[in-house]
Amino acid sequence: MFKKNILRQFFERNGFAVCARLAEVLGMKVKSVRLFFIYASFTTLIGGFLIYLTLAFWLKLKDMIYTKRSSVFDI
């Protein structure tokens, strides 16, 4: 039980005030830093999904264009 409290206090002291500490170091408002992290997380999530869809579309298009046609001599 004692170690659990020490671990919790360590993370509360060093891990939870990241935006506040970063804003203090940069001389910005905490709200601006938090909004930046929120926007950045959504951008990377949506951006990765869009890249995936684009590559899937290109591969499908390539398969439609470069399909192997049967030769006249295969009949």
PyMOL commands that set and color helices and strands:
alter all, ss='L'
color gray80, all
select helices_A, chain A and resi 2-14+18-26+30-65+72-74
alter helices_A, ss='H'
color red, helices_A
deselect
rebuild
show_as cartoon
